[in-house]
Amino acid sequence: MMEAMNCGCGCGCDRQDLPWAGRGTKLDISGCRFSLYPMTNDFVSVILGALEKTDTSAVWSQSDALSTVYRGKLSYVADAVRGLFVHAWRPKVHMALEGQFSKGCPGDTDGDSLLNREGPLPNMPDIQDKHFPVQCKLALYPMGVSDYIDQIAKVWRMAEEAGLKPVSIHYATRITGDVHEVFDYLENVCRLMEQSVPHYILHFTLSVNSPTKEE
């Protein structure tokens, strides 16, 4: 009989009739699924061009009509997502990237990942000198722990310490900073959660060149 997995979050994932019952992985697999939205008539070439320029040799990747997913070691996954976003950036073009980092899901599997990569981050040499301001909305979900609000408080303080000016909004937190500061922060949140909780989800939206005027 297939043994059911239970993440302890009360989400019902211990039911044996669900398609992911009995799955799970103990491997060091992090993942990010995201969708890129350039607000321009030339959006197809922006998306495909960024995908082509991004070095995905250090991650397992797959794209479909709705989104792209990168899976592997966290540092390389974060590097690939950062690379794609920076490569897609255009001056004065409003663009958003909606995504989520995750690790430890009891419904995950051992496959579809690349874990044997070592060495430097492949995308950083091409993008490290490119800088532009980014707005970011994020919501953290530490799963399987009772002190989840304390975990969320930790990452709020991390944003303050990083100078990202966190602002609490309904159901999320907003931060603002240079693109590399924001991506460094997102990766650091993931690393903290790896050490603190069995399963986490970090949902985020990045936006550049927004036409929305704010006080």
N, C-alpha and C positions, 0 to 999 in steps of 0.2 A: 504494500500500500504506500502511496506517495506521501511523504512527510510534509506537512504544511509549514510554511515559514510564518513567523509573526514578528513584526518590527516593534511591537509594544506601543504603537501610537494610537491604538483603538480605531484604526481605519478599516478593519474588516479583512485585512490581507491574510488572516489565518484560515480563511474559508477554503476548504479543499476542492470546491467546485469552480474556483476561479482559474483562469488560464495560466497564471504565474505561480500557482501553488506548488511548493516543493523546489522552487528556484532559489537563486541567491548566489552570491560569489564572495569569496574571501580574498580575491585578488585585488591588487592596488589599482583599480580602474576608476578613473574620474571621467565625467562626460559633460559635454555642453551641447545642447540643441538650441538653434537660433534661426531667426529669419531676418533678412536685411531688406530695408525699405528705403531706397533712394527716391526722393520726391522730384523726379525729373523725367521728361519725355524719353530720355536716353537710359532709362533704368536697366534695361536688359544688358547693355554693354557694361554698365557700371558693376552690376552683380557678377556677370560672367567674367569680366576683366579682373575683379578682385579675387574671385575664386581661382583664376588661373595664376595670378601673381603670388598667391599665398602658398608657402611651402608646407605641404601636409605630409611630408615623409616621416614625421615623428609621431603621427596619430593615425588611427583608423578613421576614415571619413566616408560619409554617404550623404548625398543630396537627393531630394525629391521635389515635387511641385510645391510643397509647403515650407520646407525647412532643410537645414543641414545639421548634421551631428558629427562631432569629433569625440573620439574616445581613446584613452590611454593614460599616461602619467599626467598628473595635474599640470606640471610646469609646461609641458609640451602642448597640452590642450589649450591652456590659457594663452600661450604664445601664438598658436594658430588662429584663435578667435581675434586676438589683438591685431595680428598681421592682416587678416581679412578686413577688419574695420578701418584700419589706417590706409590700406590700399584703396578702399572704396571711397574715402573722403575726397570731396571736391570743394573748393572755395565757393561759398555762397549757395551751395546746394543743400537743402534741408534733407537730412537722412536720419533714420532711426534703425536701431538693431534691438530686437526683442529676443531674449534668451534666458536659459537657466542652466546653471551648473548643478550637478548632483553627484553624490557618491553614497554607496551603502544601501541602496534600495533592495529590499528583500526579493523583489521581482526581477532583479538584474541577472545577467548570465555571464559566464566566463568567456564567451566568444566575442567576436567583433571588437577587438581591441589590439593595440600595439604597445607592448610593455618592455621590449628589449632595447629600446633606444637609450643611448647614453651620450653625454657630450653637450656642447653649447646649444642654445635655442636657435633654430634655423632661421626664424623670421626677424629677429632683433637687429642684425646688421643692416637690413634694408629699411627699417622703420624707426630706429631709435632716435634719429635726428629730426623726425617730423613731429611737430607739436601744434596742437589746436585745442581750444576749450571744449569741454564736453559737459552736458547735463546728464545726470543719471538718476533714475528712480529704481529702488531696490526693495525687495521684501525677502526676509530670511525665514526659513522654516526648519528649525532644529527638531528632528523627529525622534521619538522613542525615549524622551527624557521629560521629567516633570519640571525641571528648572529652565524651560525653554526661554522664558522671558529674561532670565539672567544672561543667557547666551546672546540674546538679541541686544541687551544692554552693553555687552562687551564690544560688539562690533560698532555700535553707535559711538562709544568712546574712542575706538580705533579711528573712526572717520574724523572725529574732532582732533585727535592727535596728529592726523595726517594733513590737517588744514583744509579739509574738503567741505567745511561749512554745512554739516548735516542739518536738515530741517525735517521735522516730523509732519507728514501729511496723512490724510486718511488712508489707512491700509498699507502704507509704505513710508520710506525715507528718501529724501532727495539729497544728492550731493553734487558738487560742482568742482571741476578742476581740470588740469591738463590731461589729455587722453592717457598718457602713461601713468600719471598719478592715480587716475581712476582704475585702470586695469591692474596696477600694483595692488591697490586696495581690495578689489574683488578677489584676486588670487590669495591675498593674505587672509581674507574672511574664510575662504575655502580651507586654507591650511589650519586655521584655528578650529573650524568645525570638525575637520578630520581627527583632531586630538580630543575633541570634547563630546561628540555625539556619534551614535552608530549610523545615522542616516540624516543627511541634510539636503535641502533644496534652496538654492539662491536664485531667485527670479530677478531679472534686471532689464531695464530699458535704457539704452543710450540714445542721446539725441544731439545733433550738431546743426548749427545754422537755423534754428527754429525761428519762424516768422512771428511767433507769439510774443507780444510786447508785455513785459511785466514791470511792476513798480520796483 
